[in-house]
Amino acid sequence: MRILYRLSQGETLSTNEKQALANIDWEIDISLETRIYYFPIMFEKISPLAEKEGLKQDQILGLLWNLWLPIALKIARKKEQKKKPFIQGILGLQGTGKTTLAIILQGILTQFGYHTVTLSLDDLYKTYPERQQLQKEDPRLILRGPPETHDVNLGKNLLENLLQEKTPLEIPRFDKSACQGSGDRATPETINDKIDILLFEGWFLGVKPIAETAFTNPPSPIDTEADRQFALDNNRRLQSYLPLWEYLDSLMILVPEDYHLSEKWRQEAEQKMIAQGKSGMSNAEIKQFVEYFWKALHPELFITPLIESKQGVDLVVEIDANHVPRQVY
């Protein structure tokens, strides 16, 4: 970390120090010299943005060197190979930091001169009345999030207009606090200038239907016949999202070393909210909440095979229990 701090201050590194940095390099094909050149520039520009996300200096130094900067450089290089706007997908389970990553990448890519915009799969949720009607049709859809709760056509039209470089472009936005916490569409964000790069993130972005035989003996918490039927139905509903995934130029996956960490991270987040005097879920409510999404699209059934298939996935970032990237491949 001392070497990275010196580099962040614009100091010249020795050959041995450069070699030390090269030794901690991960599998992102960006030259050492390129990273060394941009590191102090981006540290100065991005640190305030990262601090707003609750990160400390040591964390920023490590993440900027190991993850943020090389990924941003990789995206920029891919954008240069494509005349049309470039769409980078970010798939990440709850707590893996996909939203923070998108914000930081947007900041870096903007500094590189690319007009970069973020979009969440959450921004494509159906309206509150539409989801109320959906819940009447299928009472199992008690929470927003699973397949069918999004307006896929809204997303497809947006990405089509993006690729046709239409301006102004209306980016859908979603207010999770609306309707007493049930959430509803907010006023769209109007983008008047041409977009170079779109960072599109979501908890099942790019996930595809799997063979129904996988549900013959599914992992917990898909325990009952009702659970199994819910999982099967969500698997089938993924089919309607495939045309949306076709717009992705690249897909990276943020995955915890153990998917059960999502529950632990949610507990930490809720405890922090309660400590601030805000309302938060109990541990029992968190367990029920997290398991609801595991029943809908279980990580072992959908994320693991997607990574192992190596089809359509360009980068995998494995996150440890402390939210720190353990390896990138």
Summary of the structure (lengths in Angstrom):
residues: 329
radius of gyration: 20.5
end to end distance: 22.1
largest distance: 66.3
contacts: 985
relative contact order: 0.13
helix: 50%
strand: 16%
